[in-house]
Amino acid sequence: MSPLFFEKYMFLRKAIPSDSERIWEILQDGIESRRLEGSLQWQDGYPNPEIIVADIQKEIGFVAVENEQIVGYIVIIHGVEEAYNSIDGNWLTNGEYVVLHRLATAKEFKNQGVATKIMQLVEESCRKEKIPSIRVDTNFDNAAMLHVFKKLDYEYCGEVLLRDAPRKAFEKILN
């Protein structure tokens, strides 16, 4: 097959311990991006390598792989996010949902739609599993994530408190 006709193909898989170093590099890219943008998000020692180990042990950490290369990271939680039980606003649904945290893209893949594609892959998976909605949050000054949420039709629901800081909360009902 000619390289001219090669299409990129991305998939998500559960992170394994040997992915930890690459995941940490990707999260550090995100931490640095937030800092350079003047954001307060992820500027307090979180996330860190210990969080990655815990994510992998809990089997909630996933890597995005494209052309045999890890290009992104996301945490997918099936179940209740305790912090979401108290919202200054209203969720769209009251039933089962999936929570997404710590979405980050490797710096060499920034501005290539990787975060959007990761979110779309999670949405496809949730639809197949008949999960009715996805809930997410981000800092008020994380312009990149706010853009992705808007692009993918996530609805603003109010504010939640995570790690003693307010976060903008969004939900998307899946059909």
C-alpha positions as CSV (number, residue, x, y, z in Angstrom):
1,M,0.0,0.0,0.0
2,S,1.3,3.4,-0.9
3,P,1.9,5.7,2.1
4,L,-0.1,8.3,0.1
5,F,-3.2,6.3,0.9
6,F,-2.4,5.4,4.5
7,E,-5.1,6.6,6.9
8,K,-4.4,7.3,10.5
9,Y,-6.2,4.9,12.9
10,M,-6.6,5.6,16.6
11,F,-7.8,3.3,19.3
12,L,-8.0,3.3,23.1
13,R,-6.7,0.5,25.3
14,K,-6.2,0.1,29.0
15,A,-3.0,1.4,30.2
16,I,-0.4,-1.0,31.5
17,P,2.5,-0.4,33.9
18,S,5.0,-0.2,31.0
19,D,3.0,2.8,29.7
20,S,3.6,4.8,32.9
21,E,6.7,6.7,31.6
22,R,5.0,7.8,28.4
23,I,1.8,8.7,30.2
24,W,3.8,10.9,32.6
25,E,5.5,12.6,29.7
26,I,2.0,13.3,28.2
27,L,0.6,14.6,31.5
28,Q,3.7,16.8,31.9
29,D,3.0,18.3,28.5
30,G,-0.5,19.1,29.7
31,I,0.8,20.6,32.9
32,E,3.2,22.8,31.0
33,S,0.6,23.8,28.4
34,R,-1.7,24.9,31.3
35,R,1.1,26.9,32.9
36,L,2.1,28.6,29.6
37,E,-1.6,29.6,29.1
38,G,-1.7,31.1,32.6
39,S,-4.1,28.4,33.8
40,L,-4.3,27.4,37.4
41,Q,-5.3,23.9,36.5
42,W,-2.7,21.1,37.2
43,Q,-0.2,23.6,38.8
44,D,-0.3,22.1,42.3
45,G,1.5,18.7,42.0
46,Y,-1.5,17.0,40.5
47,P,-1.5,14.9,38.5
48,N,1.7,13.0,39.3
49,P,3.3,9.6,38.7
50,E,1.5,8.1,41.8
51,I,-1.8,9.0,40.3
52,I,-0.9,7.2,37.1
53,V,0.1,4.1,39.0
54,A,-3.3,4.2,40.8
55,D,-5.2,4.7,37.6
56,I,-3.5,1.7,36.1
57,Q,-4.1,-0.4,39.2
58,K,-7.8,0.6,39.2
59,E,-8.0,-0.2,35.5
60,I,-9.4,3.3,34.7
61,G,-6.4,4.7,32.8
62,F,-6.5,4.4,29.0
63,V,-4.0,5.3,26.3
64,A,-4.8,6.5,22.8
65,V,-2.7,4.7,20.3
66,E,-2.2,5.9,16.7
67,N,0.3,4.3,14.3
68,E,1.7,2.2,17.2
69,Q,2.5,5.3,19.2
70,I,0.8,6.5,22.4
71,V,-0.5,10.0,21.6
72,G,-2.9,10.7,24.5
73,Y,-4.2,9.6,27.9
74,I,-7.6,9.6,29.5
75,V,-9.3,8.3,32.7
76,I,-12.7,6.6,32.2
77,I,-14.7,5.9,35.3
78,H,-17.8,3.7,35.1
79,G,-19.8,4.5,38.1
80,V,-20.4,7.4,40.5
81,E,-18.0,10.4,40.9
82,E,-18.6,11.5,44.5
83,A,-17.7,15.1,43.7
84,Y,-20.5,15.2,41.1
85,N,-23.2,14.4,43.8
86,S,-23.2,18.1,44.7
87,I,-23.5,20.5,41.8
88,D,-24.3,24.2,41.8
89,G,-26.6,23.7,38.9
90,N,-28.4,20.6,37.5
91,W,-27.2,17.5,35.6
92,L,-29.2,16.6,32.5
93,T,-29.9,13.0,33.7
94,N,-30.3,11.2,36.9
95,G,-29.2,7.7,35.8
96,E,-26.0,5.8,34.9
97,Y,-23.1,7.8,33.4
98,V,-19.4,7.6,32.7
99,V,-16.9,10.2,34.0
100,L,-13.9,11.3,32.1
101,H,-10.8,12.9,33.8
102,R,-7.2,13.8,33.0
103,L,-7.5,14.0,29.2
104,A,-4.1,15.0,27.8
105,T,-2.4,14.9,24.4
106,A,1.3,14.6,23.7
107,K,2.8,17.9,22.7
108,E,3.9,16.6,19.3
109,F,0.3,15.9,18.5
110,K,-1.3,19.1,19.8
111,N,-3.8,20.9,17.5
112,Q,-4.3,17.7,15.4
113,G,-7.7,16.8,16.9
114,V,-6.4,14.0,19.2
115,A,-8.5,15.1,22.2
116,T,-11.6,15.3,20.1
117,K,-11.0,11.9,18.6
118,I,-10.4,10.4,22.1
119,M,-13.7,11.8,23.3
120,Q,-15.4,10.5,20.2
121,L,-14.0,7.0,20.8
122,V,-15.2,7.1,24.4
123,E,-18.7,8.2,23.2
124,E,-18.8,5.3,20.7
125,S,-17.8,2.8,23.4
126,C,-20.5,4.2,25.8
127,R,-23.2,4.0,23.1
128,K,-22.3,0.3,22.5
129,E,-22.5,-0.4,26.2
130,K,-25.8,1.5,26.4
131,I,-24.5,4.1,28.8
132,P,-26.9,7.0,28.6
133,S,-24.5,9.9,29.3
134,I,-21.0,11.2,29.9
135,R,-20.1,13.8,32.6
136,V,-16.9,15.8,32.5
137,D,-15.4,18.9,34.2
138,T,-12.6,21.3,33.6
139,N,-11.1,24.4,35.1
140,F,-12.8,27.7,34.0
141,D,-9.6,28.8,32.2
142,N,-8.9,25.6,30.2
143,A,-9.7,27.0,26.8
144,A,-8.7,23.9,24.9
145,M,-11.0,21.5,26.8
146,L,-13.9,24.0,26.8
147,H,-13.5,24.2,23.1
148,V,-13.6,20.4,22.7
149,F,-16.7,20.2,25.0
150,K,-18.5,22.8,22.9
151,K,-17.4,21.2,19.6
152,L,-18.8,17.9,20.7
153,D,-22.1,19.3,22.1
154,Y,-21.5,18.8,25.8
155,E,-24.0,21.0,27.8
156,Y,-22.9,23.2,30.6
157,C,-24.6,22.0,33.8
158,G,-23.1,24.1,36.6
159,E,-20.1,23.9,38.9
160,V,-18.7,21.1,41.0
161,L,-16.0,21.1,43.6
162,L,-12.9,18.9,42.9
163,R,-9.9,19.0,45.1
164,D,-11.2,22.1,46.8
165,A,-11.5,24.0,43.5
166,P,-14.6,24.9,41.5
167,R,-14.8,23.2,38.0
168,K,-17.2,23.8,35.1
169,A,-19.3,20.7,34.8
170,F,-20.7,19.3,31.5
171,E,-22.9,16.4,30.4
172,K,-23.7,14.9,27.1
173,I,-26.7,12.6,26.6
174,L,-25.8,9.8,24.2
175,N,-28.4,8.6,21.7
